[in-house]
Amino acid sequence: MHMQFSEDSQNHYFFSQPHQPFFVLAFVNAIALMFIFLLDYNGMIHMPISASNFHAYGFIYLLFTPAFFGFLFTTFPRFSSTPAIEKKVYMRIFGFYYIGSVLFVLGSIVSPFLYAVGMIILTIGHTLGYLILKNIYTITTMEDKHDLYWIKLAMVMGVVSHYIFVVGELFLPTLVGFSTEIATYLYLFLLSFAVAQRMVPFFSHSMSEKNTRLLKQIWVLLLLHILLEGLKANSSFFIDFAIAYLVAKELLRWSLPFPKENPLLWILHISVYWVPVAFVLSGLSNLISLFSNVYFLALDIHTILLGFVLTILIGFGTRVTLGHSGNNMSADKWTVALFIWTQVVVALRIVTSFAAAFGLNFMILFDLTALAWLVLFTAWSVRFLAVLVKGKKLT
């Protein structure tokens, strides 16, 4: 993984738009992290650090976060009618993410010291990236800042959760679970949903009027969810049901034209439909776990992050990659297969949780899920890597 940030690379097509290097880094990380986690889980290697912390931190801050930066550094200036972010500005953030990712991944195999240094560098990069978005939010002269506000708030919660995770990992392990809750609900979910409720009805030509109260209501419920989980594990089940109800009601109001023949649209529709399903499953699993000794192997977090956040990431990531490279905004058979395969990954992970809850040997299912994940990101890379790196035109 050798990459120079010289004058030559600064002029390379690969770095000409922010989403390109960030998407590539995120997707390379997605493959590397899952491969290492799979090897450790099967006893083929022994990481000198906690495998579950490696898994949580890696996917929140090395996959989703750079992918979000790639997307937001491209779209946030457009949302706010401000000039595009200069190359030297986003390349500086990319440099932190690149070096931090290499040290984190390397350190997870060979040295807890490198792992810790990688996390600190990534935290700095995350903070500086957020400050760029905050500055855009401050200077925009737009009157309606509703969506921008929620995206900015979700990003700052990401930075807060990042700091708490690093402190937890290095000094106070009890903080790691708290950090993961904040990152899942107030960062990854809230940010993805803030973007979805702006873009999905727009792309779908939905005529419904914007519900400006929805994100505030969801924010309050998510805060309550985290608070209750902090007081007693699995006690937030009724909050989950409330969020499922609110979002389902909103989706009905949008009247999305599903199933729409355009795969670039139906993948976005499927992602938002996962939200009420995920919160119902979360509520049910929490309710059962609260009153019995049945545990669902983090079903709640995985259904939200894979069903909704991963699906919308693949949907928007593909859309941005095609649209900003001068390719046709249409999904060929390969892309449709990728969209369907994303749902295979989600389904396998849900089945793995139920197998664990019923006391079955879930290791085969776990391995299958991890392999399905590796196939997804490898196949996406085979199809779109050359588009991101060289601007390849797909026929």
ABEGO torsion letter per residue (X at the ends): XBBBBBAAAAABAAAABAAAAAAAAAAAAAAAAAAAAAAAAAGABBBABBAAAAAAAAAAAAAAAAAAAAAAAAAAAAAAGBBBBBAAAAAAAAAAAAAAAAAAAAAAAABAAAAAAAAAAAAAAAAAAAAAAAAAAAABABABAAAAAAAAAAAAAAAAAAAAAAAAAAABAAAAAAAAAAAAAAAAAAAAAAAAAAAAAAAAGBABBBBAAAAAAAAAAAAAAAAAAAABBGAAAAAAAAAAAAAAAAAAAAGBBOBBABAAAAAAAAAAAAAAAAAAAAAAAAAAAAABABBAGGAAAAAAAAAAAAAAAAAAAAAAAAAAAGBBBBBBAAAAAAAAAAAAAAAAAAAAAAAAAAGBBAAAAAAAAAAAAAAAAAAAAAAAAAAAAAGBBBX
